[in-house]
Amino acid sequence: MQPAAHITVIGAGFGALSTVREIRQRDPNAHITLVAPRAELHYLPGIIWIPSGLRRREQLIVPLQNFLRRMDVQFHAAEVTGLSADARLVQTTAGDVKNDALVIATGGRFLKKLPGIEHAITPCEGIAAAEKIRDRLREMYGRPINLPHRQPVDELVRTVLSQATSDLNRDRAFDRLKERFASWEEVRDAPVGEIEAAIRPGGLSNQKAPRIKSVLEQLGEPMDLGWLETADRDEAMDYLTALPGVGRKTAACVQVFTWDRPEIPVDVHVFRIGGRLGLFRPNASFEEAHDELLALVDPGDSYEFHMNLIRHGRELCRPKPLCGACGLRRMCPYGRRVGSDR
């Protein structure tokens, strides 16, 4: 009679737990060891409900003690630091674990610790990765405070003007528009040429002028968006993105800067940095990036995270980044890869 096999499973997610269940069904006598930092399952599909406040972090963590007892599994609480050449020895922060068979069913944070793949870009690493990035950015740039101005039409027009230009040129165009016209109703009723002349310092005035006029025409009479403050989040976003030329970023800006509602507008800086940090998968769309960041970042931190990412994108994580001076480099797959190539 052959001795029972010693099988090691690395991870505590759905893949690892399904593996344990399958092994136990196939071999009731197998010695199974589960290696993970904590005996708990993080229910990541549920993080989409965090921004709306329908779930909290602690509600998405499932203790695994009963499962491990029922499956007769030995739990080894540790982080994996490496493997022997033949993979028969798992090296961890709490000692080595021998095995006859090994299943790696884990996320990117653990896989990156294994030799040869420490520079891999592994998207969607979970809530903890976003919190570490938030804390480091806070050390670098402080914690910006949002002062919502409660002028939704102003913010809507200002954000349209911000497209493909600098903040300085956007503000010049916005100020000239307000000086030229006494109200948004006057802007709405003005010829496109007059609007275009007023906003010319902002650039692309021939495109933005008809867009602004069309948006204002859609707002109806009276021109009031105050109801959006208390509207259901999806209803508010659907209304705004249905306006001519208004996308997810513009709609999110209206929500954030007008009422301090939790959103993370994804502009070129946020998209570039989020991709380099592995917060969403490579080649993700702006829409997907927006969804991923909303799910990963605590609603109370969304404004801070957005503003600090923008500042970081302007100061260090530029299209040609200054990785050597970056405080995020050790947790950034892109930064580590650039360093290893030199």
Residue pairs with C-beta under 8 A, 6 or more apart in sequence:
4 27
4 29
4 30
4 31
5 27
5 30
5 31
5 100
5 101
6 30
6 31
6 33
6 98
6 99
6 100
6 101
7 23
7 30
7 31
7 32
7 33
7 99
7 100
7 101
7 102
7 103
8 32
8 33
8 34
8 35
8 90
8 97
8 98
8 99
8 101
8 102
8 103
9 16
9 19
9 20
9 23
9 32
9 33
9 34
9 35
9 102
9 103
9 105
10 16
10 35
10 36
10 80
10 90
10 102
10 103
10 104
10 105
10 106
10 110
11 34
11 35
11 36
11 104
11 105
11 106
11 107
11 110
12 34
12 36
12 37
12 38
12 39
12 40
12 41
12 64
12 106
13 41
13 42
13 44
13 105
13 106
13 107
14 41
15 105
15 106
16 34
16 36
16 103
16 105
16 106
17 41
17 64
17 67
18 105
19 103
19 105
20 32
20 34
20 67
20 71
20 73
21 71
23 30
23 32
24 30
24 32
24 71
24 72
24 73
31 74
32 71
32 72
32 73
32 74
33 73
33 74
33 75
33 76
33 97
33 99
34 68
34 73
34 74
34 75
34 76
35 76
35 78
35 80
35 90
35 92
35 97
36 75
36 76
36 77
36 78
36 106
37 77
37 78
37 79
38 77
39 63
39 64
39 65
39 68
39 75
39 77
40 61
40 62
40 63
40 64
41 61
41 62
41 64
42 60
42 61
42 62
42 126
42 127
43 60
43 61
43 62
44 60
44 124
44 126
46 55
46 59
46 60
47 55
47 60
47 126
47 127
47 295
47 296
48 291
48 294
48 295
49 55
50 56
50 57
50 60
50 295
50 298
50 299
51 233
51 262
51 294
51 295
51 297
51 299
51 302
52 233
52 299
53 299
57 127
57 298
64 75
67 73
68 75
76 92
76 94
76 97
77 94
78 92
78 93
78 94
78 95
79 92
79 93
79 110
79 113
80 90
80 91
80 92
80 106
80 110
80 113
80 114
81 91
81 92
81 93
81 113
82 91
82 113
82 114
82 115
83 89
83 90
83 91
83 102
83 114
83 115
84 91
87 99
87 102
88 98
88 99
88 100
88 102
89 96
89 97
89 98
89 99
90 96
90 97
90 98
90 99
90 102
104 111
104 114
107 122
107 125
107 126
108 120
108 122
108 123
108 124
108 125
108 278
109 122
109 125
109 126
109 128
109 129
111 117
111 120
111 122
112 118
112 119
112 120
112 122
112 333
118 336
119 333
119 336
119 337
119 340
120 333
121 278
121 282
121 333
121 334
121 337
122 278
122 333
123 278
123 279
123 280
123 281
123 282
123 284
123 292
124 278
124 279
124 280
124 281
124 292
125 278
125 279
126 296
127 296
129 277
129 278
129 279
129 296
129 331
130 279
130 293
130 296
130 297
130 305
131 298
132 331
133 277
133 279
133 328
133 331
134 297
134 301
134 304
134 305
134 308
136 327
136 328
136 331
137 304
137 305
137 308
137 309
137 312
137 328
138 304
138 308
139 327
140 308
140 312
140 327
141 308
141 311
141 312
143 304
144 303
144 304
144 307
144 308
146 256
146 257
146 260
146 303
148 257
148 258
148 259
148 260
149 155
149 257
149 258
150 229
150 258
150 259
151 258
152 225
152 226
152 228
152 254
152 258
152 259
153 184
153 216
153 219
153 223
153 225
154 174
155 253
155 254
155 257
155 258
156 215
156 225
156 240
156 243
156 246
156 250
156 254
157 174
157 177
157 184
157 187
157 212
157 215
157 216
158 170
158 174
159 249
159 250
159 253
159 254
160 208
160 211
160 212
160 215
160 245
160 246
160 250
161 170
161 173
161 174
161 177
161 199
161 202
161 208
161 212
162 170
163 204
163 208
163 250
164 203
164 204
165 173
165 202
165 203
165 204
169 201
169 202
169 203
170 202
172 201
172 202
173 198
173 199
173 200
173 201
173 202
173 203
173 205
174 199
174 202
176 198
176 199
176 201
177 187
177 195
177 198
177 199
179 198
180 194
180 198
181 187
181 190
181 198
184 216
184 223
185 216
185 223
187 195
187 212
187 213
187 216
188 213
188 216
188 217
188 219
188 223
190 213
192 209
192 210
192 213
193 209
195 209
195 212
195 213
196 205
196 206
196 208
196 209
197 205
199 205
199 208
199 209
199 212
202 208
211 244
211 245
214 243
214 244
214 245
215 243
215 244
215 245
215 246
216 223
218 243
218 244
219 225
219 243
225 254
228 236
228 239
228 240
228 254
228 255
228 258
228 259
229 258
229 259
229 261
231 239
233 255
233 261
236 251
236 255
236 261
237 248
237 251
237 252
237 255
240 246
240 250
240 251
240 254
240 255
241 247
241 248
241 251
247 286
248 265
248 266
248 286
248 287
248 290
249 265
249 266
249 267
249 286
249 290
250 265
251 263
252 263
252 264
252 265
252 266
252 290
253 263
253 265
255 261
255 263
256 262
256 263
256 264
256 265
256 302
256 303
256 306
260 303
262 294
262 299
262 300
262 302
262 303
263 294
263 302
264 270
264 290
264 293
264 294
264 297
264 302
264 305
264 306
265 290
265 306
266 274
266 286
266 289
266 290
266 293
267 310
268 313
269 309
269 310
269 312
269 313
269 314
269 317
270 289
270 293
270 306
270 309
270 310
270 313
271 286
271 289
272 313
272 317
272 319
273 309
273 312
273 313
273 317
274 280
274 289
274 292
274 293
274 309
275 282
275 284
275 289
275 334
276 317
276 321
276 332
276 333
276 334
276 335
277 328
277 331
277 332
277 333
277 334
278 332
278 333
279 289
279 292
279 293
279 296
280 288
280 289
280 292
280 293
281 288
284 292
293 305
294 302
297 305
312 328
316 322
316 325
316 326
317 326
317 328
321 334
321 335
321 338
323 329
323 332
323 334
323 335
323 338
323 339
324 339
326 332
326 335
328 335
329 335
329 336
329 339
330 336
